[in-house]
Amino acid sequence: MKETEAHLCPLCHGPSIEPYHVDRTRDYLHCRACDLVFVPAAQHLSDAAAKAYYDLHDNRPDDPGYRRFLDRLFAPLAERLAPGARGLDFGCGPGPTLSKMFEAAGHTVTLYDPHYAPDKSVLSAAYDFVTLSEVAEHLAQPGKKLDGLWAGLVPGGWLGIMTKRVRDRQAFKTWHYITDPTHISFFSEASFHWLARRWSTMGPPATLVIVGNDVVLIEKGR
């Protein structure tokens, strides 16, 4: 493994990095400040290789099982939205489904995905809610991306994130989530508490709601 001093955390940009785990293909580093576990940038797939892997996914809007999976994020977020809210589905993938669920509930949803809906102009708009469903773990620079999405939320808006969370080092060693070569950023519950505290120091207070084992909602204060 390279000297960890050469790495900065991609979430908090701090230098407090230590080795966490090594498997047959990758190293995993841990940030002591924000508790993120991440794969060093030199071991990330190229954009082309990552897209080829994403193209293998078969997530379809007409798949009841996929909708049930997404309902873990949709249901708790939908009950907190005002009628006719405007949202952004960040990282919608090739078969946008979560957006259709919100649209069926009377909301308007804009799509963005660097590979499948790459119009960056939509990231400059303001939204009542932003969703990242199984997206955060793919972000090479999660701090920069999440800060940008947070800035685009209107006061009273919600950020909804679905991603499986790190529990401890022992469980990490046999965790199926790290076998996906496109998964490079792994959040713990403490990571989301860190984010909420940081955003609260930058402007309106951020209120974190933990929903189950893989969903968090963060409200932007008014």
Secondary structure, DSSP 8 states (H G I E B T S, - for coil): ---GGG---TTT--S-EEEEEE-SS-EEEEETTT--EE--GGGS--HHHHHHHHTT----TT-HHHHHHHHHHHHHHHTTS-TT-EEEEET--SS--HHHHHHHTT-EEEEEBTTTB--GGGGGS-EEEEEEES-GGG-SSHHHHHHHHHHTEEEEEEEEEE---B--HHHHHT-GGGGSTT--EE-BHHHHHHHHHHHHHHSS-EEEEEETTTEEEEEE--
